[in-house]
Amino acid sequence: MSVKCFHNPEELQHLRNEWNTLASASGNPMLSFEWIDSCLRKLHPDARLNVLVVETQQGAICAIAPLVQVQRDHTIWLDAPGFNDLHEPVELIYQDKASLATLFDAIARLPYPVSLNRLWLNTSHDLPVSPLAVDSHGIWVSPGCRPSRYLDIQTDFDAFMASLSSRHRYDYNRALRRASKVGEIHHVVEKPDRDTLEAHLALAMRIEEKSWKGHGGSSLSKNSRLAAFFRTYLSHPDVLPDVRIFFLHLGEHVAAMQICIEYGGKLWLLKIGYDEAFQKCSPGLLLMMDVVRYSFESGHSGVEFLGSSEPWLSLWSKKEREYFNLTHYPFSLAGARAGATDSTRVFLRRLSRWVTSVKGSPTT
């Protein structure tokens, strides 16, 4: 196998078809060329790329590691495109364990520290390095990582509802009763085209702005870079037919929204939000139930909730998808500086926790 490294987004365009053929086997839309290309163009417009491409002896692409240079703590790092903005799982694109091993070897040879956070592998057995390992080029470490929730669909929706605990059914029915007092409950799923996408996105963004994300400054309305990414990705001709935007109407009010995509036989939840004025009605819960119902009725094999595993998602699933955080510190000046900075940060964090625990301990 041979490895090539591309540094310019335009150089990648001729790889689109082979890239998507290889990526589609994973069933993960965040590996598609359209997702990565949108990240590079809107979230890293001026960054230098280090996209590693492994080829077989016959010249066929068998593995890809899209990486982008970012500045962190006065050191150049290589990260998965868009991770620090989106915080969604990332995955290396590979055909088999042998091609992945070649890809990891190429990553380890890079002169900069590499961060692969929330790495999603086909199986945990594919990981070619130990959580803490030293190779001839540097050191691999694996800090902790939060999982996400997912739902496997193996029955029909009625059977799923019957499987819920009495407490969960009570919470859902209580939310329905409270919402019905506001107005007629109406769910809408939009399948936008190029003429209607912007209007649906604008409405979804207005709803998100009325949630805690708006108050905290993390909503799409207040993050122009992130909004540009979603507009670019969702409007791509190969992506748009699979976009689904869900709204919950309570009478004349639109109380909640979800931006989703159908990919690989699953429904993927990219953005959710609700108007906090209707918080007592649990609009997020009500819309999520309808989104799950839609996925059952559409014949999907599952729902990927993405984000982080939260207790409120246990109504729909207790299954958690585990990821790996992997960082490689090369034997170079940049690697040493990054390793020293991260070690100091970990030490100070643990020291702070120890001091807090000591202060909170009862005295004798």
C-alpha contacts under 8 A as a table, 3 or more apart, distances in Angstrom:
res1	aa1	res2	aa2	distance
1	M	54	V	6.62
1	M	55	E	5.61
1	M	56	T	4.73
1	M	57	Q	5.69
1	M	99	S	7.95
1	M	102	T	7.61
2	S	54	V	5.67
2	S	55	E	5.35
2	S	56	T	6.62
2	S	57	Q	7.33
3	V	52	L	6.64
3	V	53	V	5.56
3	V	54	V	4.48
3	V	55	E	6.31
3	V	103	L	7.95
3	V	106	A	7.27
4	K	52	L	5.76
4	K	53	V	5.17
4	K	54	V	6.48
4	K	55	E	7.97
5	C	50	N	5.99
5	C	51	V	5.37
5	C	52	L	4.60
5	C	53	V	6.26
6	F	9	P	7.96
6	F	11	E	6.68
6	F	12	L	7.26
6	F	49	L	6.76
6	F	50	N	5.77
6	F	51	V	5.04
6	F	52	L	6.62
6	F	53	V	7.92
7	H	11	E	7.55
7	H	48	R	6.02
7	H	49	L	4.38
7	H	50	N	5.30
7	H	51	V	6.58
8	N	11	E	5.38
8	N	12	L	7.14
8	N	48	R	7.13
8	N	49	L	6.20
9	P	12	L	5.38
9	P	13	Q	7.20
9	P	37	D	7.45
9	P	40	L	7.37
9	P	41	R	7.97
9	P	49	L	7.54
10	E	13	Q	5.61
11	E	14	H	6.91
12	L	15	L	5.35
12	L	16	R	6.98
13	Q	16	R	5.50
14	H	17	N	7.51
15	L	18	E	5.61
15	L	19	W	5.69
16	R	19	W	5.05
16	R	20	N	6.11
16	R	33	F	6.03
17	N	20	N	5.34
17	N	21	T	6.18
18	E	21	T	5.09
18	E	22	L	6.21
18	E	61	I	6.80
19	W	22	L	5.35
19	W	23	A	6.02
19	W	32	S	7.32
19	W	33	F	6.38
19	W	61	I	7.64
19	W	64	I	7.95
20	N	23	A	4.84
20	N	24	S	5.73
20	N	32	S	5.60
20	N	33	F	6.01
21	T	24	S	5.41
21	T	25	A	7.15
22	L	25	A	5.91
22	L	26	S	7.90
22	L	61	I	7.94
22	L	62	C	7.26
22	L	63	A	7.91
22	L	93	I	6.89
22	L	94	Y	7.05
22	L	95	Q	6.90
23	A	26	S	5.73
23	A	27	G	7.25
23	A	28	N	7.35
23	A	31	L	5.73
23	A	32	S	5.86
23	A	93	I	5.87
23	A	94	Y	7.74
24	S	27	G	5.22
24	S	28	N	6.96
24	S	29	P	7.82
24	S	31	L	7.94
24	S	32	S	7.21
24	S	264	G	7.33
26	S	93	I	7.93
26	S	122	N	7.00
27	G	263	Y	6.72
27	G	264	G	4.48
27	G	265	G	7.78
28	N	31	L	5.77
28	N	32	S	7.39
28	N	263	Y	7.19
28	N	264	G	6.90
29	P	32	S	5.30
29	P	35	W	7.05
29	P	263	Y	6.22
29	P	264	G	7.76
30	M	35	W	5.58
30	M	36	I	7.11
30	M	89	P	7.88
30	M	90	V	6.91
30	M	91	E	7.81
31	L	35	W	6.66
31	L	36	I	6.78
31	L	90	V	7.45
31	L	91	E	6.59
31	L	92	L	7.65
31	L	93	I	6.99
32	S	35	W	5.40
32	S	36	I	6.49
33	F	36	I	5.28
33	F	37	D	5.78
34	E	37	D	5.14
34	E	38	S	5.99
34	E	233	Y	6.41
34	E	236	H	7.33
34	E	239	V	7.74
35	W	38	S	5.25
35	W	39	C	6.27
35	W	233	Y	6.08
36	I	39	C	5.02
36	I	40	L	6.20
36	I	66	P	7.72
36	I	81	P	6.59
36	I	82	G	7.97
37	D	40	L	5.11
37	D	41	R	6.14
38	S	41	R	5.22
38	S	42	K	5.92
38	S	43	L	7.70
38	S	229	F	5.87
38	S	232	T	6.11
38	S	233	Y	5.59
39	C	42	K	5.50
39	C	43	L	5.12
39	C	44	H	6.60
39	C	81	P	5.89
39	C	82	G	5.37
39	C	229	F	6.33
40	L	43	L	5.71
40	L	44	H	4.78
40	L	45	P	5.99
40	L	81	P	6.38
40	L	82	G	7.49
41	R	44	H	5.87
41	R	45	P	4.79
41	R	229	F	7.99
42	K	45	P	5.68
42	K	225	R	6.30
42	K	226	L	7.70
42	K	228	A	6.26
42	K	229	F	5.29
42	K	232	T	7.96
43	L	81	P	7.87
43	L	82	G	6.23
43	L	85	D	7.78
43	L	225	R	6.12
43	L	226	L	7.15
43	L	229	F	6.80
44	H	47	A	5.25
44	H	68	V	7.80
44	H	81	P	7.56
44	H	82	G	7.69
47	A	68	V	6.65
47	A	69	Q	6.00
47	A	70	V	7.10
48	R	68	V	6.14
48	R	69	Q	5.58
49	L	66	P	7.84
49	L	67	L	6.10
49	L	68	V	4.49
49	L	69	Q	6.11
50	N	66	P	6.73
50	N	67	L	5.10
50	N	68	V	5.70
50	N	69	Q	7.28
50	N	78	L	7.74
51	V	64	I	7.13
51	V	65	A	5.71
51	V	66	P	4.41
51	V	67	L	5.34
51	V	68	V	7.49
52	L	64	I	5.59
52	L	65	A	5.04
52	L	66	P	6.37
52	L	67	L	7.64
52	L	103	L	7.50
52	L	106	A	7.56
52	L	107	I	7.89
53	V	61	I	6.87
53	V	62	C	7.78
53	V	63	A	5.89
53	V	64	I	4.59
53	V	65	A	6.62
53	V	103	L	7.87
54	V	61	I	5.87
54	V	62	C	5.73
54	V	63	A	4.97
54	V	64	I	6.25
54	V	99	S	7.17
54	V	102	T	7.43
54	V	103	L	6.65
55	E	58	Q	7.58
55	E	59	G	5.30
55	E	60	A	5.24
55	E	61	I	4.43
55	E	62	C	5.56
55	E	63	A	7.16
56	T	59	G	5.16
56	T	60	A	5.33
56	T	61	I	6.49
56	T	62	C	6.57
57	Q	60	A	7.54
61	I	64	I	7.79
62	C	93	I	7.97
62	C	94	Y	5.68
62	C	95	Q	5.22
62	C	96	D	7.91
62	C	99	S	6.18
63	A	92	L	7.54
63	A	93	I	5.25
63	A	94	Y	3.99
63	A	95	Q	6.17
63	A	99	S	5.88
63	A	100	L	6.51
63	A	103	L	6.65
64	I	92	L	6.32
64	I	93	I	5.00
64	I	94	Y	6.37
64	I	103	L	7.28
65	A	92	L	5.44
65	A	93	I	6.53
65	A	103	L	7.16
66	P	80	A	6.22
66	P	81	P	6.88
66	P	92	L	7.68
67	L	78	L	5.70
67	L	79	D	5.32
67	L	80	A	4.90
67	L	81	P	6.04
68	V	78	L	5.29
68	V	79	D	5.46
68	V	80	A	6.33
68	V	81	P	5.81
69	Q	76	I	6.35
69	Q	77	W	5.60
69	Q	78	L	4.67
69	Q	79	D	6.54
70	V	76	I	5.76
70	V	77	W	5.31
70	V	78	L	6.22
70	V	79	D	6.96
71	Q	74	H	6.18
71	Q	75	T	5.63
71	Q	76	I	4.80
71	Q	77	W	6.16
72	R	75	T	5.32
72	R	76	I	6.38
72	R	77	W	6.70
73	D	338	A	7.77
73	D	341	T	7.64
75	T	334	A	6.25
75	T	337	R	7.26
75	T	338	A	6.63
76	I	112	Y	6.47
76	I	113	P	7.48
76	I	334	A	7.01
77	W	112	Y	5.77
77	W	113	P	5.23
77	W	114	V	5.87
77	W	115	S	7.30
78	L	112	Y	6.62
78	L	113	P	6.27
78	L	114	V	4.69
78	L	115	S	6.24
79	D	83	F	7.36
79	D	114	V	6.08
79	D	115	S	5.16
79	D	116	L	6.38
80	A	83	F	5.84
80	A	90	V	6.95
80	A	115	S	7.36
80	A	116	L	6.40
80	A	117	N	7.90
82	G	85	D	5.39
82	G	86	L	5.85
82	G	87	H	7.66
83	F	86	L	5.14
83	F	87	H	4.82
83	F	88	E	6.30
83	F	89	P	7.85
83	F	90	V	7.53
83	F	117	N	7.76
84	N	87	H	5.67
85	D	226	L	7.19
87	H	307	G	7.29
88	E	118	R	7.30
88	E	306	L	6.74
88	E	307	G	6.20
89	P	117	N	7.42
89	P	118	R	4.85
89	P	119	L	5.95
89	P	120	W	6.21
89	P	306	L	7.64
89	P	323	Y	7.64
90	V	116	L	7.50
90	V	117	N	7.09
90	V	118	R	5.97
90	V	119	L	5.00
90	V	120	W	5.87
91	E	119	L	5.31
91	E	120	W	4.87
91	E	121	L	6.24
92	L	119	L	7.64
92	L	120	W	7.71
92	L	121	L	7.39
94	Y	97	K	7.75
94	Y	99	S	6.16
94	Y	100	L	5.70
95	Q	99	S	6.29
95	Q	100	L	7.46
96	D	99	S	5.50
96	D	100	L	6.32
97	K	100	L	5.01
97	K	101	A	6.10
97	K	126	D	5.60
97	K	127	L	8.00
97	K	128	P	7.65
98	A	101	A	5.13
98	A	102	T	6.39
99	S	102	T	5.08
99	S	103	L	6.21
100	L	103	L	4.89
100	L	104	F	6.18
100	L	126	D	7.70
100	L	128	P	7.39
101	A	104	F	5.11
101	A	105	D	6.23
101	A	128	P	5.65
102	T	105	D	5.12
102	T	106	A	6.31
103	L	106	A	5.09
103	L	107	I	6.24
104	F	107	I	4.95
104	F	108	A	6.14
104	F	128	P	7.40
105	D	108	A	5.11
105	D	109	R	6.42
106	A	109	R	5.20
106	A	110	L	6.85
107	I	110	L	5.52
107	I	114	V	7.54
108	A	137	H	5.94
108	A	138	G	6.79
108	A	328	H	6.74
108	A	330	P	6.81
109	R	137	H	5.96
109	R	330	P	7.55
110	L	113	P	7.70
110	L	330	P	7.37
111	P	330	P	6.24
111	P	331	F	7.84
111	P	332	S	6.33
111	P	334	A	7.32
111	P	335	G	7.52
112	Y	329	Y	7.39
112	Y	330	P	6.48
112	Y	332	S	7.53
112	Y	334	A	5.81
112	Y	335	G	6.03
113	P	327	T	7.16
113	P	328	H	5.48
113	P	329	Y	4.76
113	P	330	P	5.96
113	P	334	A	6.79
113	P	335	G	5.23
113	P	338	A	6.96
114	V	327	T	5.57
114	V	328	H	5.13
114	V	329	Y	6.90
115	S	325	N	7.69
115	S	326	L	6.11
115	S	327	T	4.58
115	S	328	H	6.69
116	L	119	L	5.96
116	L	324	F	7.95
116	L	325	N	5.88
116	L	326	L	5.05
116	L	327	T	6.10
117	N	145	C	7.78
117	N	324	F	6.65
117	N	325	N	4.34
117	N	326	L	6.11
117	N	327	T	7.84
118	R	145	C	6.46
118	R	146	R	7.73
118	R	323	Y	4.97
118	R	324	F	5.24
118	R	325	N	5.27
119	L	323	Y	5.29
119	L	324	F	4.92
119	L	325	N	6.14
119	L	326	L	7.49
120	W	322	E	7.68
120	W	323	Y	5.35
120	W	324	F	6.89
121	L	124	S	6.24
121	L	126	D	6.87
121	L	127	L	7.41
121	L	323	Y	7.67
122	N	126	D	6.99
123	T	126	D	5.59
123	T	127	L	7.85
124	S	127	L	5.87
125	H	128	P	7.94
127	L	130	S	7.60
129	V	132	L	7.92
129	V	133	A	6.74
129	V	140	W	7.64
130	S	133	A	5.40
130	S	140	W	7.64
131	P	140	W	6.82
131	P	141	V	5.58
131	P	142	S	4.91
131	P	326	L	7.53
132	L	139	I	7.45
132	L	140	W	5.48
132	L	141	V	4.63
132	L	142	S	6.34
133	A	139	I	5.83
133	A	140	W	5.10
133	A	141	V	6.75
134	V	137	H	7.86
134	V	138	G	5.93
134	V	139	I	4.45
134	V	140	W	6.20
135	D	138	G	5.51
135	D	139	I	6.27
135	D	140	W	7.92
137	H	330	P	5.65
137	H	331	F	5.87
138	G	328	H	6.68
138	G	329	Y	5.45
138	G	330	P	3.95
138	G	331	F	4.91
139	I	328	H	5.57
139	I	329	Y	5.19
139	I	330	P	6.34
139	I	331	F	7.85
140	W	326	L	6.80
140	W	327	T	5.65
140	W	328	H	4.52
140	W	329	Y	6.51
141	V	326	L	5.87
141	V	327	T	5.38
141	V	328	H	6.54
142	S	324	F	6.94
142	S	325	N	5.25
142	S	326	L	4.67
142	S	327	T	6.35
143	P	325	N	5.72
143	P	326	L	7.02
144	G	324	F	7.53
144	G	325	N	6.47
145	C	322	E	7.91
145	C	323	Y	6.39
145	C	324	F	6.16
145	C	325	N	5.83
146	R	308	S	6.28
146	R	309	S	7.19
146	R	322	E	7.39
146	R	323	Y	7.29
147	P	308	S	5.87
147	P	309	S	5.68
147	P	320	E	5.90
147	P	321	R	5.35
147	P	322	E	4.80
147	P	323	Y	6.15
148	S	305	F	6.90
148	S	306	L	5.49
148	S	307	G	5.95
148	S	308	S	4.60
148	S	309	S	4.28
148	S	310	E	7.95
148	S	320	E	5.42
148	S	321	R	5.25
148	S	322	E	7.03
149	R	304	E	6.76
149	R	305	F	5.63
149	R	306	L	6.57
149	R	308	S	7.23
149	R	309	S	5.24
149	R	310	E	7.89
149	R	313	L	7.28
149	R	317	S	6.80
149	R	318	K	6.88
149	R	319	K	5.73
149	R	320	E	4.51
149	R	321	R	5.98
150	Y	302	G	7.25
150	Y	303	V	5.70
150	Y	304	E	4.65
150	Y	305	F	5.64
150	Y	306	L	7.58
150	Y	317	S	6.50
150	Y	318	K	7.86
150	Y	319	K	5.88
150	Y	320	E	6.19
150	Y	321	R	6.74
151	L	302	G	5.28
151	L	303	V	5.04
151	L	304	E	6.58
151	L	305	F	7.97
151	L	316	W	7.00
151	L	317	S	5.54
151	L	319	K	6.80
152	D	301	S	6.24
152	D	302	G	4.49
152	D	303	V	6.79
153	I	156	D	7.77
153	I	296	F	6.87
153	I	300	H	7.07
153	I	301	S	5.13
153	I	302	G	4.94
153	I	303	V	7.77
154	Q	301	S	7.25
155	T	159	A	6.22
155	T	160	F	6.68
156	D	159	A	5.47
156	D	160	F	6.35
156	D	296	F	6.30
156	D	297	E	7.73
157	F	160	F	4.88
157	F	161	M	6.18
157	F	293	R	6.21
157	F	296	F	5.84
157	F	297	E	7.42
158	D	161	M	5.14
158	D	162	A	6.22
159	A	162	A	5.02
159	A	163	S	6.24
160	F	163	S	5.11
160	F	164	L	6.80
161	M	164	L	5.47
161	M	169	R	7.91
164	L	168	H	6.14
164	L	169	R	6.37
164	L	315	L	7.26
165	S	168	H	5.24
165	S	169	R	6.33
166	S	169	R	5.14
166	S	170	Y	6.05
167	R	170	Y	5.05
167	R	171	D	6.23
168	H	171	D	5.10
168	H	172	Y	6.24
168	H	315	L	6.01
169	R	172	Y	5.15
169	R	173	N	6.10
170	Y	173	N	5.20
170	Y	174	R	5.97
171	D	174	R	5.16
171	D	175	A	6.24
172	Y	175	A	5.15
172	Y	176	L	6.33
172	Y	285	L	7.38
172	Y	286	L	7.16
173	N	176	L	4.95
173	N	177	R	6.25
174	R	177	R	5.11
174	R	178	R	6.27
175	A	178	R	5.19
175	A	179	A	6.04
175	A	280	K	7.79
175	A	281	C	5.13
175	A	282	S	5.72
175	A	283	P	7.77
175	A	285	L	7.90
175	A	286	L	7.11
176	L	179	A	5.14
176	L	180	S	6.07
176	L	281	C	7.29
176	L	286	L	7.27
177	R	180	S	5.24
177	R	181	K	6.70
178	R	181	K	5.44
178	R	182	V	7.17
178	R	280	K	7.37
178	R	281	C	5.25
179	A	182	V	5.33
179	A	183	G	6.75
179	A	184	E	7.93
179	A	185	I	6.99
179	A	250	L	6.83
179	A	281	C	4.95
179	A	282	S	7.87
179	A	283	P	7.74
180	S	183	G	5.20
180	S	184	E	5.74
180	S	185	I	6.21
180	S	250	L	7.46
181	K	184	E	7.98
182	V	250	L	6.26
182	V	251	G	6.71
183	G	250	L	4.87
183	G	251	G	3.91
183	G	252	E	7.39
184	E	249	H	7.61
184	E	250	L	5.44
184	E	251	G	4.69
185	I	248	L	7.29
185	I	249	H	5.83
185	I	250	L	4.89
185	I	251	G	6.50
186	H	248	L	6.03
186	H	249	H	4.94
186	H	250	L	6.47
186	H	251	G	7.68
187	H	246	F	7.34
187	H	247	F	5.91
187	H	248	L	4.82
187	H	249	H	6.12
187	H	287	L	7.39
187	H	290	D	7.30
188	V	246	F	5.69
188	V	247	F	5.21
188	V	248	L	6.55
188	V	249	H	7.77
189	V	244	R	6.48
189	V	245	I	5.70
189	V	246	F	4.43
189	V	247	F	6.47
190	E	200	H	7.83
190	E	244	R	5.72
190	E	245	I	5.07
190	E	246	F	6.18
191	K	241	P	7.32
191	K	242	D	7.67
191	K	243	V	6.19
191	K	244	R	5.17
191	K	245	I	6.72
192	P	195	D	7.63
192	P	196	T	5.42
192	P	197	L	4.97
192	P	200	H	7.47
192	P	240	L	7.28
192	P	241	P	7.58
192	P	243	V	6.92
192	P	244	R	7.26
192	P	245	I	7.80
193	D	196	T	5.43
193	D	197	L	5.73
193	D	240	L	6.72
193	D	241	P	7.22
194	R	197	L	5.59
194	R	198	E	7.82
194	R	235	S	6.72
194	R	240	L	7.65
195	D	198	E	7.36
196	T	199	A	5.52
196	T	200	H	6.43
197	L	200	H	5.29
197	L	201	L	6.10
197	L	235	S	7.34
198	E	201	L	5.07
198	E	202	A	5.99
198	E	231	R	7.82
199	A	202	A	5.09
199	A	203	L	6.34
200	H	203	L	5.21
200	H	204	A	6.22
200	H	245	I	7.36
201	L	204	A	4.99
201	L	205	M	6.05
202	A	205	M	5.12
202	A	206	R	6.25
203	L	206	R	5.12
203	L	207	I	6.42
204	A	207	I	5.23
204	A	208	E	6.29
204	A	247	F	7.96
204	A	257	M	5.79
204	A	258	Q	7.46
204	A	259	I	7.75
204	A	273	G	7.77
205	M	208	E	5.02
205	M	209	E	6.09
205	M	219	S	7.50
205	M	220	L	6.19
205	M	221	S	6.05
206	R	209	E	5.08
206	R	210	K	6.75
206	R	221	S	7.37
207	I	210	K	5.37
207	I	211	S	7.11
207	I	254	V	7.51
207	I	255	A	7.03
207	I	256	A	6.44
207	I	257	M	6.90
207	I	273	G	6.36
207	I	274	Y	5.73
207	I	275	D	5.62
208	E	211	S	5.36
208	E	213	K	6.69
208	E	214	G	6.55
208	E	219	S	6.29
208	E	220	L	7.63
208	E	256	A	7.92
208	E	257	M	7.65
208	E	272	I	7.29
208	E	273	G	4.53
208	E	274	Y	5.81
208	E	275	D	6.92
209	E	212	W	7.73
209	E	213	K	6.39
209	E	214	G	4.11
209	E	215	H	7.47
209	E	219	S	5.78
209	E	220	L	7.61
209	E	221	S	6.53
209	E	275	D	7.91
210	K	213	K	7.60
210	K	214	G	5.73
210	K	215	H	7.53
210	K	274	Y	6.90
210	K	275	D	4.92
210	K	276	E	6.16
210	K	277	A	7.95
211	S	214	G	5.47
211	S	215	H	6.80
211	S	273	G	6.42
211	S	274	Y	5.69
211	S	275	D	5.35
211	S	276	E	5.30
212	W	215	H	4.99
212	W	216	G	5.98
212	W	276	E	7.60
213	K	216	G	5.05
213	K	217	G	5.99
213	K	218	S	5.01
213	K	219	S	4.91
214	G	217	G	5.16
214	G	218	S	6.15
214	G	219	S	5.03
214	G	221	S	7.79
214	G	222	K	7.49
215	H	218	S	7.88
216	G	219	S	7.76
217	G	222	K	5.99
217	G	223	N	7.77
218	S	222	K	6.44
218	S	223	N	6.57
219	S	222	K	5.45
219	S	223	N	6.30
220	L	223	N	4.90
220	L	224	S	6.65
220	L	226	L	6.22
220	L	227	A	5.15
221	S	224	S	6.75
221	S	227	A	7.07
223	N	226	L	5.50
223	N	227	A	6.22
224	S	227	A	5.01
224	S	228	A	6.01
225	R	228	A	5.15
225	R	229	F	6.31
226	L	229	F	5.03
226	L	230	F	6.41
227	A	230	F	5.29
227	A	231	R	6.18
228	A	231	R	5.13
228	A	232	T	6.05
229	F	232	T	5.19
229	F	233	Y	6.06
230	F	233	Y	5.12
230	F	234	L	5.75
231	R	234	L	5.45
231	R	235	S	5.87
232	T	235	S	5.46
232	T	236	H	6.37
233	Y	236	H	5.50
233	Y	239	V	7.13
234	L	239	V	5.86
234	L	240	L	5.48
234	L	243	V	6.76
235	S	239	V	6.71
235	S	240	L	5.29
236	H	239	V	5.20
236	H	240	L	5.79
237	P	240	L	5.49
237	P	241	P	7.39
238	D	241	P	6.93
239	V	242	D	5.71
239	V	243	V	6.77
240	L	243	V	5.25
242	D	261	I	5.51
242	D	262	E	5.16
242	D	263	Y	7.18
243	V	259	I	7.60
243	V	260	C	6.04
243	V	261	I	4.58
243	V	262	E	6.59
244	R	259	I	6.22
244	R	260	C	5.10
244	R	261	I	5.65
244	R	262	E	7.40
245	I	257	M	7.13
245	I	258	Q	5.70
245	I	259	I	4.61
245	I	260	C	6.00
246	F	257	M	5.38
246	F	258	Q	5.06
246	F	259	I	6.53
246	F	260	C	7.90
246	F	287	L	7.68
246	F	291	V	7.31
247	F	254	V	6.79
247	F	255	A	7.50
247	F	256	A	5.69
247	F	257	M	4.50
247	F	258	Q	6.75
247	F	287	L	7.24
248	L	254	V	5.76
248	L	255	A	5.58
248	L	256	A	5.11
248	L	257	M	6.40
248	L	283	P	7.25
248	L	286	L	7.83
248	L	287	L	5.87
249	H	252	E	6.79
249	H	253	H	5.55
249	H	254	V	4.40
249	H	255	A	5.86
249	H	256	A	7.53
250	L	253	H	5.15
250	L	254	V	6.20
250	L	255	A	6.50
254	V	275	D	7.91
255	A	274	Y	5.58
255	A	275	D	5.16
255	A	278	F	6.64
255	A	283	P	6.16
256	A	272	I	7.73
256	A	273	G	5.72
256	A	274	Y	3.94
256	A	275	D	6.14
256	A	283	P	5.85
256	A	284	G	6.06
256	A	287	L	6.76
257	M	272	I	5.81
257	M	273	G	5.48
257	M	274	Y	6.21
257	M	284	G	7.88
257	M	287	L	7.34
258	Q	269	L	7.04
258	Q	270	L	7.54
258	Q	271	K	5.60
258	Q	272	I	4.38
258	Q	273	G	6.56
258	Q	287	L	7.97
259	I	269	L	6.34
259	I	270	L	5.62
259	I	271	K	4.99
259	I	272	I	6.41
260	C	267	L	6.70
260	C	268	W	5.44
260	C	269	L	4.59
260	C	270	L	5.33
260	C	271	K	7.00
261	I	267	L	5.87
261	I	268	W	5.32
261	I	269	L	6.85
261	I	270	L	7.40
262	E	265	G	6.72
262	E	266	K	5.71
262	E	267	L	4.68
262	E	268	W	6.27
263	Y	266	K	5.49
263	Y	267	L	6.48
263	Y	268	W	7.25
265	G	299	G	7.95
265	G	300	H	5.17
265	G	301	S	5.81
265	G	302	G	7.42
266	K	295	S	7.70
266	K	300	H	5.08
266	K	301	S	5.60
266	K	302	G	4.97
266	K	303	V	5.57
266	K	304	E	7.18
267	L	295	S	6.56
267	L	300	H	6.97
267	L	302	G	6.59
267	L	303	V	4.84
267	L	304	E	6.25
268	W	303	V	6.05
268	W	304	E	4.91
268	W	305	F	6.40
268	W	306	L	7.32
269	L	272	I	7.39
269	L	303	V	7.80
269	L	304	E	6.38
269	L	305	F	5.35
269	L	306	L	6.41
270	L	306	L	7.31
272	I	284	G	7.97
273	G	284	G	7.09
274	Y	283	P	6.51
274	Y	284	G	6.03
275	D	278	F	5.95
275	D	279	Q	7.08
275	D	283	P	7.93
276	E	279	Q	4.80
278	F	281	C	5.54
278	F	282	S	7.05
278	F	283	P	6.74
279	Q	282	S	5.27
279	Q	283	P	6.62
282	S	285	L	5.41
282	S	286	L	6.46
283	P	286	L	5.06
283	P	287	L	6.11
284	G	287	L	5.31
284	G	288	M	6.01
285	L	288	M	5.14
285	L	289	M	6.27
286	L	289	M	5.33
286	L	290	D	6.58
287	L	290	D	5.09
287	L	291	V	6.16
288	M	291	V	4.95
288	M	292	V	6.12
289	M	292	V	5.12
289	M	293	R	6.12
290	D	293	R	4.85
290	D	294	Y	6.11
291	V	294	Y	5.02
291	V	295	S	6.34
292	V	295	S	5.06
292	V	296	F	6.38
292	V	303	V	7.35
293	R	296	F	5.16
293	R	297	E	6.20
294	Y	297	E	5.11
294	Y	298	S	5.94
295	S	298	S	5.07
295	S	299	G	6.46
295	S	300	H	5.46
295	S	302	G	7.36
295	S	303	V	7.18
296	F	299	G	5.52
296	F	300	H	6.09
297	E	300	H	7.71
300	H	303	V	7.68
306	L	309	S	7.95
309	S	313	L	7.24
309	S	320	E	7.01
310	E	313	L	5.69
310	E	314	S	7.57
311	P	314	S	5.58
312	W	315	L	6.46
313	L	316	W	5.79
313	L	317	S	6.39
313	L	318	K	7.52
314	S	317	S	4.87
314	S	318	K	5.05
315	L	318	K	7.82
329	Y	335	G	4.63
329	Y	336	A	7.01
329	Y	338	A	7.22
329	Y	339	G	6.35
330	P	334	A	7.66
330	P	335	G	4.77
330	P	336	A	7.38
331	F	335	G	5.93
331	F	336	A	6.74
332	S	335	G	5.04
332	S	336	A	6.08
333	L	336	A	5.17
333	L	337	R	6.13
334	A	337	R	5.18
334	A	338	A	6.09
335	G	338	A	5.16
335	G	339	G	5.98
336	A	339	G	5.09
336	A	340	A	6.08
337	R	340	A	5.22
337	R	341	T	6.18
338	A	341	T	5.14
338	A	342	D	6.10
339	G	342	D	5.24
339	G	343	S	5.98
340	A	343	S	5.15
340	A	344	T	6.11
341	T	344	T	5.23
341	T	345	R	6.22
342	D	345	R	5.01
342	D	346	V	6.19
343	S	346	V	5.17
343	S	347	F	6.13
344	T	347	F	5.05
344	T	348	L	6.12
345	R	348	L	5.23
345	R	349	R	6.15
346	V	349	R	5.12
346	V	350	R	6.23
347	F	350	R	5.25
347	F	351	L	6.05
348	L	351	L	4.93
348	L	352	S	6.04
349	R	352	S	5.13
349	R	353	R	6.35
350	R	353	R	5.08
350	R	354	W	6.15
351	L	354	W	5.02
351	L	355	V	6.14
352	S	355	V	5.16
352	S	356	T	6.11
353	R	356	T	5.06
353	R	357	S	6.15
354	W	357	S	5.10
354	W	358	V	6.14
355	V	358	V	5.08
355	V	359	K	6.14
356	T	359	K	5.20
356	T	360	G	6.19
357	S	360	G	5.04
357	S	361	S	6.12
358	V	361	S	5.14
